[in-house]
Amino acid sequence: MRDAEPKTIYLKDYKPFGYLVDSVDLTFDLSPHATRVTSRIAFRPNPEAEDREFFLHGEKLKLISARIDGNEITPEVTPEGLTAEAPDAPFVWEAVVEIDPAGNTALEGLYMSNGMYCTQCEAEGFRKITYYPDRPDVMSVFTVRINGTLPVLLSNGNPKGKGDGWAEWHDPWPKPAYLFALVAGDLVATSDSFETVSGKEVALNLWVRPGDEHKTAFGMEALKKSMKWDEDTYGREYDLKVFNIVAVDDFNMGAMENKGLNIFNSSCVLASPDTSTDMNFERIEAIIAHEYFHNWTGNRITCRDWFQLCLKEGLTVYRDSQFTSDMRSAPVKRIHDVIDLRARQFPEDNGPLSHPVRPESFQEINNFYTATVYEKGAEVIGMLKRLVGDAAYAEALDLYFARHDGEACTIEDWLKVFEDVTGRDLSQFKRWYAQSGTPRLKVTEDWADGSYTLHFEQTTLPTPGQPEKLPQVLPIAVGLIGPNGDEVLETKVLEMTEAQQSFRFDGLAAKPVPSILRGFSAPVILERETSSAERAFLLAHDTDPFNRWEAGRSLARDSLLKMATEDAAPDADYLDGLVQLLRDDTLDPAYRALMLGLPGQSELAGALAEAGQTPDPDALWQAAERLRAAQAVALGDLMMPLYDSCRIDGAYAPDAEQSGKRALGAALLRLITRQDDGAVAAAQYAAADNMTLQLSALACLLQAGKGHAELAAFYDQWKSDRLVIDKWFMLQISEAAPEQVAATATALTEHPDFNWKNPNRFRALFGALAGHHAGFHAAGGGAYRLLADWLIRLDPVNPQTTARMCSAFQTWKRYDSDRQTLIGAELERIAATPDLSRDTAEMIGRIRGA
């Protein structure tokens, strides 16, 4: 029978727990199938709580004994937890439970990964370890003893003692149960230290399996950079004697910020030049920073309930974005963030899975670890900073840390510090947390007698549960450029608060060209009728790096849409502008590489659907192929000299300078391959001394219909490296022709290295399948059936990964009736599966209700 009937939880029903927790003492007697967990917890009545029911969450636990103040009791036990009579005075709860880590394939709670014990407790995994009030507003000090035969025994906080077969840890900082962590295994450490701004020495350890030590140096340096940056930029000093990171192969998420013991998916921390690409290095640097920054924005100050998830995640994503901007190229980072936002969050915001940054209700909290909470949540922080200014933002953050340290907070607490610092009323701005959907910003203009006026109109379409939308506060960064290309108005942030609002600029000698939404100052869809010539002008003259890129992107997008729907020729203004930009050696190579990129085909399909047209995935694929061919022709003799200029003498370094050159070289190689049938790519593959060059060359060869020998050699070379073989799986699908995608993916599911229970391997294959727009939507629905088959198979083993992969179907209503019928049948088949998890049932239900 399926999981218990989903219960909807509402923000408006929040009530504090009836008891406070003064201390938690846990003892783990580790055994693969019969780990015993002994808990001793000091409770006392919560004076702010009206309800004194003593209910402790607990799932899949075998209760051995329970005592209150030493007296054995028989509580009422259900699959969700237990209830007992508790005194209206301080008391000590003691319990012994037995759990099965080796049988825990959901990778939530305490589980085993290739002989290593590890935990994942966010959001509600601790209830699978022992009985406890598993909610983020219940915070306490933890002391942990681990008894086991494995050589390394780790938990949160500072080491308290250890001996033969045991170790004790004490975390002096109160934390909610979701931040609890335990790791036990045969591990080796790369160790270092960091001296904090106040002179305290912190021991740093990055724990890995034997044989992975050579992949730890970059992660350790990234950690030290993060610690220094957080001191310099936010004034946040680390607060324990030790900071541990552990790499785990089987992990549902990227990483987890457990206090003092961060657990990482191995793909997000292990790196070496021969096995990792430049993108891997940058991602690892950002994720290490993100989890470290959580020490203050998430751990020291946590969220009162899971509806406030964006309070820690949106803020920390914004902080790690700032960090990457400072470590690398700020314009390139901003562009990458917006590309990701448009690819992942905009479809979510405008489809059946739409929800506010702070949801009003949920059934399964794991389904709300979304692009809306993380990426849009970060955009909201960025808007707030633009509105109040850098100085006020810094002052407000200092007040936030001082006022709420050690507390579990809400969005209201967060906004209140800004109101207190600035005197502003942020009640309208708060709508960004409450309203779902992406605002549309329509722009028109007037010019008369030296006065230029911009007229703005904002609208947000109805979303599930929110038919009516109110105007939001929009910070619109604008610059004006004169006819000669000179800037006549430097960037000015216009604050729009009404549904319709106009802004006038006087004293201009000639009609300017506006540069609107500079730096993508608000996460909106800009609607303004502009000519190809005007966008080409901005591509040539705009001083804002983002809007210059956006001008080229817009030219490419419109050209692709016309090519797909009208069989038009590639836009000449776009191609001419691209040539001029590629000739500009003053521009960052990484930026020029981005200019060569094209809008994603899913993004184009969304644009057509919004315009009331039915997208044809095959036509979009062909349009993209034709435009790339036109790029290669237009760039012509420029390509090889520019490609040669991207060669790097000396040792590999994953820094911004070298990474930018390799990114431009890879983008050019894709175009060169269209003309030389893979000769240069084959030479690069043969000479490659790092994974970035090797993988980009192999991708080009596969794109050209070649590279079969290289693909086999690549596998033979790297078959013992699990993370590289993830790339091998992914590449074959992403570079396949649309009509071959489903067959390629099917064959790979039969490969002996396809370990479908490993989240990284499953995502490598099926993430590539869903990401190949034309291949996923190829006629006949073979890809739909394949994904549905494997989601049904994975769900009883790992509901979280299954539910997240269901989002591949979220845009199904935008396509033609045949494709809708095919997808609808697969959604119905998944929904009818016996024993479907709550995670997957909720996601499929929301998608079907589109």
ROGUDREN-847778 format. One record per residue (C-alpha): chain; x, y, z. Coordinates in steps of 0.5 Angstrom, whole numbers, plus 500, padded with zeros to 3 digits. Layout:
 chain  c1  c2  c3
     A   X   Y   Z
...
! end
This chain:
 chain  c1  c2  c3
     A 500 500 500
     A 502 507 499
     A 505 512 504
     A 501 515 509
     A 496 520 505
     A 499 526 504
     A 498 532 510
     A 498 539 508
     A 502 543 513
     A 500 551 513
     A 504 557 515
     A 498 560 518
     A 498 554 523
     A 505 555 526
     A 505 553 533
     A 511 553 538
     A 513 546 541
     A 511 545 548
     A 518 544 551
     A 525 547 550
     A 531 542 550
     A 536 544 554
     A 541 538 552
     A 542 532 548
     A 546 526 549
     A 547 521 544
     A 550 514 544
     A 551 510 537
     A 553 503 538
     A 554 502 530
     A 552 496 526
     A 550 495 519
     A 543 493 520
     A 542 494 528
     A 545 500 530
     A 543 502 537
     A 542 509 539
     A 541 511 546
     A 538 518 547
     A 538 522 554
     A 535 529 553
     A 533 534 558
     A 526 538 556
     A 523 543 560
     A 516 547 559
     A 516 552 553
     A 513 558 557
     A 511 561 550
     A 507 555 548
     A 500 554 549
     A 500 546 547
     A 503 542 552
     A 503 535 548
     A 509 531 548
     A 510 528 541
     A 516 526 538
     A 517 525 531
     A 520 518 529
     A 520 514 523
     A 522 507 521
     A 525 506 528
     A 525 500 533
     A 523 502 540
     A 527 498 545
     A 526 502 551
     A 523 509 554
     A 524 513 560
     A 522 519 563
     A 526 521 569
     A 528 514 570
     A 522 511 570
     A 520 506 564
     A 514 508 560
     A 510 505 554
     A 508 511 550
     A 503 511 544
     A 507 509 538
     A 505 511 530
     A 509 510 524
     A 510 518 525
     A 512 518 532
     A 510 517 539
     A 506 521 544
     A 507 520 552
     A 505 523 558
     A 510 528 560
     A 510 532 567
     A 509 540 567
     A 516 541 570
     A 523 540 567
     A 525 532 566
     A 529 528 562
     A 527 523 557
     A 531 517 555
     A 530 512 549
     A 534 506 546
     A 532 505 539
     A 535 500 533
     A 535 502 526
     A 538 499 520
     A 543 504 516
     A 545 499 511
     A 538 498 509
     A 537 505 508
     A 537 506 501
     A 533 513 501
     A 540 516 504
     A 536 520 509
     A 537 519 516
     A 543 515 518
     A 545 510 512
     A 551 507 509
     A 555 508 503
     A 560 503 501
     A 562 501 508
     A 562 508 511
     A 556 511 516
     A 554 518 514
     A 548 522 515
     A 543 527 512
     A 538 530 516
     A 535 536 513
     A 530 537 512
     A 527 531 516
     A 532 526 517
     A 533 526 524
     A 527 523 526
     A 529 516 522
     A 535 516 527
     A 531 517 534
     A 525 520 537
     A 526 527 537
     A 522 534 536
     A 525 534 529
     A 523 541 527
     A 528 547 526
     A 525 552 532
     A 527 546 537
     A 535 548 538
     A 540 545 543
     A 547 543 545
     A 549 536 543
     A 554 531 546
     A 555 525 542
     A 559 518 543
     A 560 514 537
     A 562 506 539
     A 565 503 533
     A 570 499 530
     A 572 504 524
     A 578 508 524
     A 575 515 524
     A 569 517 528
     A 566 524 527
     A 560 528 529
     A 559 536 530
     A 563 541 534
     A 569 540 538
     A 573 533 539
     A 571 531 547
     A 575 525 547
     A 577 518 543
     A 580 511 545
     A 580 505 542
     A 573 504 538
     A 570 510 541
     A 570 518 540
     A 566 523 543
     A 564 530 540
     A 561 536 543
     A 558 542 540
     A 557 548 544
     A 552 552 539
     A 545 550 540
     A 542 547 533
     A 536 544 530
     A 536 537 529
     A 537 538 522
     A 544 540 523
     A 546 534 526
     A 551 529 523
     A 555 523 524
     A 561 520 519
     A 564 513 521
     A 569 510 516
     A 576 508 513
     A 578 515 511
     A 584 519 510
     A 585 527 511
     A 588 532 508
     A 589 537 514
     A 591 544 514
     A 589 550 519
     A 586 557 519
     A 588 563 523
     A 582 567 525
     A 581 575 525
     A 582 574 532
     A 588 570 532
     A 584 563 534
     A 587 557 530
     A 582 552 527
     A 584 545 525
     A 582 544 518
     A 581 537 515
     A 578 534 508
     A 576 527 509
     A 576 522 503
     A 577 515 502
     A 584 512 501
     A 586 513 494
     A 582 520 493
     A 588 524 497
     A 590 527 491
     A 583 531 489
     A 583 535 496
     A 588 540 495
     A 583 545 491
     A 578 544 496
     A 582 546 502
     A 584 552 499
     A 577 554 497
     A 575 553 504
     A 581 558 507
     A 579 563 501
     A 572 562 504
     A 573 563 511
     A 578 569 510
     A 572 572 505
     A 567 572 510
     A 571 575 515
     A 573 581 510
     A 566 582 507
     A 561 580 513
     A 565 580 519
     A 564 573 520
     A 569 569 524
     A 569 561 525
     A 567 559 532
     A 569 552 533
     A 576 549 534
     A 576 544 528
     A 572 544 521
     A 571 538 518
     A 569 536 511
     A 567 529 508
     A 566 526 501
     A 561 521 500
     A 559 518 494
     A 552 516 495
     A 549 523 497
     A 542 526 495
     A 544 533 495
     A 550 537 493
     A 553 538 500
     A 550 539 507
     A 552 545 512
     A 552 541 518
     A 555 545 524
     A 563 544 524
     A 562 537 520
     A 560 539 512
     A 558 532 508
     A 559 533 501
     A 557 529 495
     A 564 527 492
     A 563 530 486
     A 562 537 489
     A 569 537 493
     A 574 532 489
     A 578 535 484
     A 584 534 480
     A 586 537 473
     A 586 530 470
     A 579 528 472
     A 575 535 473
     A 573 541 468
     A 574 548 469
     A 567 548 471
     A 567 543 476
     A 573 547 479
     A 569 553 479
     A 562 549 482
     A 566 546 487
     A 569 553 490
     A 562 556 490
     A 559 550 494
     A 565 549 499
     A 564 557 500
     A 556 556 500
     A 556 551 506
     A 561 554 510
     A 557 561 509
     A 551 557 512
     A 555 557 519
     A 552 564 520
     A 547 564 515
     A 543 558 517
     A 547 555 523
     A 548 560 528
     A 541 564 525
     A 537 558 523
     A 529 558 520
     A 523 558 525
     A 520 553 520
     A 521 550 513
     A 517 555 510
     A 522 560 512
     A 527 556 508
     A 529 561 503
     A 531 565 509
     A 538 561 510
     A 538 559 502
     A 537 565 498
     A 541 569 503
     A 547 564 503
     A 546 563 495
     A 547 571 494
     A 553 570 499
     A 556 565 495
     A 555 569 488
     A 558 575 491
     A 564 570 493
     A 565 567 486
     A 564 574 483
     A 570 577 487
     A 574 571 486
     A 573 570 478
     A 569 575 474
     A 563 579 476
     A 560 580 469
     A 561 573 467
     A 558 570 474
     A 552 575 473
     A 551 572 466
     A 551 565 468
     A 547 566 474
     A 541 569 469
     A 542 563 464
     A 541 558 470
     A 535 562 473
     A 532 563 466
     A 533 555 465
     A 531 553 471
     A 527 558 475
     A 523 561 470
     A 519 555 468
     A 518 553 475
     A 515 560 476
     A 511 560 470
     A 508 552 471
     A 505 547 475
     A 510 547 480
     A 510 555 481
     A 510 557 488
     A 512 563 492
     A 519 564 495
     A 516 563 502
     A 511 558 500
     A 504 558 504
     A 503 550 505
     A 507 544 503
     A 506 536 503
     A 513 534 503
     A 518 539 504
     A 523 535 500
     A 520 538 494
     A 521 545 496
     A 528 545 495
     A 527 549 489
     A 530 554 484
     A 525 559 487
     A 527 558 494
     A 535 558 492
     A 536 562 486
     A 530 567 486
     A 531 567 493
     A 538 570 492
     A 535 575 487
     A 530 578 492
     A 536 579 497
     A 540 582 491
     A 534 587 489
     A 534 589 497
     A 541 591 497
     A 540 595 490
     A 534 599 494
     A 538 600 500
     A 545 601 498
     A 551 598 500
     A 552 601 506
     A 545 600 509
     A 546 593 507
     A 552 592 511
     A 549 595 517
     A 543 591 516
     A 547 585 516
     A 551 587 522
     A 544 588 526
     A 541 581 523
     A 547 578 526
     A 547 581 533
     A 540 581 534
     A 538 574 532
     A 545 570 533
     A 542 563 536
     A 535 564 534
     A 530 561 529
     A 528 566 525
     A 522 568 520
     A 522 573 513
     A 519 578 518
     A 525 578 522
     A 530 579 516
     A 526 585 513
     A 525 588 520
     A 533 589 521
     A 532 593 514
     A 526 597 516
     A 530 599 523
     A 536 601 519
     A 533 605 513
     A 527 607 516
     A 523 604 510
     A 517 601 510
     A 518 594 506
     A 511 591 507
     A 510 592 499
     A 517 589 498
     A 515 583 502
     A 510 581 496
     A 517 578 493
     A 516 573 498
     A 509 571 498
     A 507 572 490
     A 509 566 485
     A 510 567 478
     A 515 572 474
     A 513 579 473
     A 513 581 466
     A 515 588 465
     A 513 592 459
     A 516 598 456
     A 514 604 452
     A 518 611 450
     A 516 618 448
     A 521 623 446
     A 520 630 445
     A 523 637 446
     A 530 634 449
     A 525 630 454
     A 526 622 454
     A 520 618 458
     A 520 611 459
     A 513 608 461
     A 513 601 465
     A 507 597 466
     A 508 591 470
     A 504 584 470
     A 504 577 473
     A 500 572 470
     A 496 567 475
     A 499 562 478
     A 496 556 482
     A 493 558 488
     A 494 565 486
     A 489 568 481
     A 490 575 482
     A 497 579 483
     A 499 586 486
     A 504 590 484
     A 511 589 486
     A 517 593 488
     A 522 593 482
     A 529 596 482
     A 530 598 475
     A 537 600 473
     A 537 604 467
     A 543 608 463
     A 542 612 457
     A 547 612 451
     A 547 617 446
     A 547 616 438
     A 554 616 438
     A 555 611 443
     A 557 615 449
     A 553 614 455
     A 549 620 457
     A 546 617 463
     A 550 613 468
     A 546 607 471
     A 541 610 475
     A 536 605 479
     A 529 607 478
     A 524 604 484
     A 517 602 481
     A 512 601 486
     A 506 602 481
     A 502 597 476
     A 504 603 471
     A 509 608 472
     A 513 613 468
     A 520 616 469
     A 522 622 465
     A 529 625 463
     A 530 632 461
     A 536 636 458
     A 538 631 453
     A 541 633 446
     A 538 627 442
     A 534 621 443
     A 538 616 447
     A 538 609 446
     A 536 606 453
     A 539 600 457
     A 534 597 461
     A 535 592 467
     A 542 593 467
     A 546 587 471
     A 539 584 471
     A 537 588 477
     A 530 585 478
     A 528 578 476
     A 523 579 471
     A 521 578 463
     A 523 585 459
     A 518 586 454
     A 520 592 449
     A 519 592 442
     A 526 594 439
     A 529 593 432
     A 535 589 430
     A 539 595 429
     A 538 598 436
     A 540 591 439
     A 546 591 435
     A 548 598 437
     A 547 596 444
     A 552 590 443
     A 557 595 440
     A 556 600 445
     A 553 598 452
     A 557 600 458
     A 554 595 462
     A 557 588 461
     A 550 584 462
     A 546 588 458
     A 551 588 452
     A 551 580 453
     A 543 581 453
     A 543 585 447
     A 547 579 443
     A 543 574 446
     A 536 577 444
     A 538 578 437
     A 540 571 437
     A 534 569 440
     A 529 573 435
     A 533 570 430
     A 532 563 432
     A 525 564 433
     A 524 566 426
     A 528 561 423
     A 524 556 427
     A 517 558 425
     A 518 562 419
     A 524 559 416
     A 528 566 416
     A 535 567 414
     A 540 568 420
     A 540 575 423
     A 546 579 419
     A 546 584 425
     A 547 579 430
     A 553 575 426
     A 556 582 424
     A 556 584 431
     A 559 578 434
     A 564 578 429
     A 566 585 432
     A 566 583 439
     A 570 577 438
     A 575 581 435
     A 576 585 441
     A 582 583 445
     A 580 587 451
     A 574 583 453
     A 575 577 458
     A 575 571 454
     A 570 568 458
     A 565 573 456
     A 567 572 449
     A 565 565 450
     A 559 567 453
     A 557 571 447
     A 558 565 442
     A 553 561 446
     A 546 561 444
     A 539 561 448
     A 537 554 450
     A 532 550 446
     A 527 549 452
     A 528 557 453
     A 526 558 446
     A 520 553 447
     A 518 557 453
     A 518 564 449
     A 514 561 443
     A 509 558 448
     A 508 565 452
     A 507 568 445
     A 501 563 444
     A 505 559 439
     A 506 551 440
     A 513 550 440
     A 516 544 435
     A 522 541 438
     A 525 539 432
     A 524 546 428
     A 528 549 434
     A 534 544 434
     A 534 545 426
     A 534 553 427
     A 540 552 432
     A 544 548 428
     A 543 553 422
     A 545 559 426
     A 551 555 429
     A 553 553 422
     A 552 561 420
     A 556 563 426
     A 562 559 423
     A 562 562 416
     A 561 569 419
     A 567 568 423
     A 571 564 418
     A 578 566 418
     A 578 569 425
     A 577 562 428
     A 583 559 428
     A 588 565 430
     A 583 566 436
     A 583 559 438
     A 591 558 437
     A 591 565 442
     A 587 561 447
     A 593 556 448
     A 596 556 455
     A 604 555 456
     A 605 552 463
     A 602 548 468
     A 594 548 469
     A 591 552 474
     A 583 553 475
     A 583 560 475
     A 579 565 472
     A 585 567 467
     A 586 560 464
     A 579 558 465
     A 577 564 461
     A 581 562 455
     A 579 555 455
     A 572 556 455
     A 573 561 449
     A 577 555 446
     A 572 550 447
     A 567 555 444
     A 571 556 438
     A 572 549 437
     A 565 547 436
     A 565 552 430
     A 571 550 427
     A 569 542 428
     A 563 544 423
     A 568 546 418
     A 574 541 418
     A 570 535 420
     A 573 534 427
     A 581 535 425
     A 583 540 430
     A 578 537 435
     A 582 530 434
     A 589 533 435
     A 586 537 441
     A 584 530 444
     A 590 527 443
     A 595 532 446
     A 590 534 452
     A 593 534 458
     A 587 536 463
     A 580 534 463
     A 577 540 460
     A 581 540 454
     A 580 532 453
     A 572 533 454
     A 571 539 450
     A 575 535 444
     A 571 529 445
     A 564 533 445
     A 566 536 439
     A 568 529 435
     A 561 526 438
     A 558 532 435
     A 561 531 428
     A 559 524 428
     A 566 521 430
     A 570 520 436
     A 568 513 437
     A 575 510 438
     A 576 516 443
     A 570 515 447
     A 572 507 448
     A 579 510 449
     A 576 515 454
     A 572 509 458
     A 578 505 458
     A 583 510 461
     A 578 513 466
     A 573 506 468
     A 576 506 475
     A 574 514 476
     A 567 514 478
     A 566 521 477
     A 569 521 470
     A 565 516 468
     A 559 520 470
     A 561 525 465
     A 562 519 460
     A 555 517 461
     A 552 524 460
     A 556 526 454
     A 554 520 450
     A 547 523 451
     A 548 530 451
     A 552 530 444
     A 547 525 440
     A 542 527 435
     A 535 527 437
     A 533 521 434
     A 538 517 437
     A 537 520 444
     A 532 515 447
     A 536 509 444
     A 543 511 447
     A 540 512 454
     A 537 506 453
     A 543 502 451
     A 547 506 457
     A 542 503 462
     A 544 496 460
     A 551 498 461
     A 555 494 467
     A 557 501 470
     A 550 504 470
     A 549 504 478
     A 542 507 478
     A 542 507 486
     A 547 512 486
     A 544 519 485
     A 550 522 481
     A 550 516 476
     A 542 516 475
     A 542 524 474
     A 548 523 469
     A 544 519 465
     A 537 522 466
     A 539 529 467
     A 542 529 460
     A 536 525 457
     A 531 531 460
     A 536 536 458
     A 537 534 451
     A 530 538 449
     A 529 535 442
     A 531 528 444
     A 527 528 450
     A 521 530 446
     A 523 526 440
     A 517 523 436
     A 514 517 439
     A 515 519 446
     A 521 513 447
     A 524 518 452
     A 518 519 456
     A 517 512 457
     A 524 511 459
     A 524 516 464
     A 518 514 467
     A 520 507 467
     A 526 508 471
     A 522 513 476
     A 517 508 478
     A 523 503 479
     A 527 508 483
     A 522 511 487
     A 521 505 493
     A 529 506 493
     A 530 513 493
     A 524 518 493
     A 528 524 494
     A 532 523 487
     A 525 521 484
     A 521 527 486
     A 526 532 483
     A 527 528 477
     A 519 528 475
     A 520 536 474
     A 523 534 467
     A 515 533 465
     A 513 540 468
     A 513 544 462
     A 509 538 458
     A 502 543 457
     A 506 547 452
     A 507 542 447
     A 502 539 441
     A 497 535 443
     A 500 528 441
     A 506 530 445
     A 501 532 451
     A 498 525 450
     A 504 521 450
     A 507 525 457
     A 500 525 460
     A 500 517 459
     A 506 517 463
     A 504 521 468
     A 498 517 469
     A 502 511 469
     A 507 514 475
     A 501 516 479
     A 498 509 479
     A 504 506 481
     A 502 502 488
     A 506 504 494
     A 508 511 491
     A 512 515 496
     A 509 522 498
     A 515 526 495
     A 513 523 488
     A 506 523 489
     A 506 530 490
     A 510 532 485
     A 506 528 480
     A 500 531 482
     A 502 538 481
     A 505 537 474
     A 498 533 472
     A 494 539 475
     A 497 544 470
! end
